[in-house]
Amino acid sequence: MTRTGFYPKKGRDGSVREGPYQHLGDEFVRRLAALRDAGEMPDSRDAQIERLKAQNAELKDRVAARDTVIEELTAFKKLVLSRLAAQQEEITRLRNPDPAPPARLTAVSRNHGDVIGTCS
């Protein structure tokens, strides 16, 4: 059946007569209006738009969460690398002691025969 069968026809004299399937077209329009008033989306395009909007919002949330995780991991990586570098410097310093002792240190006598103080 052709689409034009659902609409009214105009005769040559200007009179309007119903199309052969106009009652079906009117029924379709009535049901469609009832579904829209009830809040349902009978149009697949509208339903697809709503589904894609919801999916887009979910994906934005997931990307934001992953960005947060990436920022935290990057900060942790910087912290770990700085600690490793400090530990490496300390290990290198301990393995290669300075050949000359610092100037403020003085040698302590190990002579046990000397009495210091009033202990007799």
Secondary structure, DSSP 8 states (H G I E B T S, - for coil): --GGGGS-EE-TTS-EE--TTHHHHHHHHHHHHHHHHTT---SHHHHHHHHHHHHHHHHHHHHHHHHHHHHHHHHHHHHHHHHHHHHHHHHHHHHS--SS--TT-------TT---SS--
